[in-house]
């Protein structure tokens, strides 16, 4: 019985590793579209998902632009971003510059995906390459 239980756990872990890898391959490419910033302003976005599991993302709202990069993982209808670097590192206002604190990760809940269009709760991106 103990051996059977161990085999079941091993099979479930193997399935979890296989499913995200195949989903990641389906999402690779360049995606562009629009998203809504937390404060309600629309922003242009571009996300490049690479076959090796890395990504780079850029967002622009008016004259403000941000970029972050790192690794990504697809699990069911979630895309989890492990942020390894970001820019800008500081915001310079009229009085002084303030360091920005970037999070270590970000997760998108995918609400729609047909291979050409990817939608989340606050974004719609189209595959361009």
Buried (B, 14 or more C-beta within 10 A) or exposed (E): EEEEEEEEEEEEEEEEEEEBEEBBEEBBBBBBBBBBEEEEEEBEBBBBBBEEBBBBBBBEBEEEEBBBBBBBBBEEEBBBBBBEEBEBEEEEEEEEEEEEEBEEEBEBEBEEBEEEEBBBEBBBBEBEE
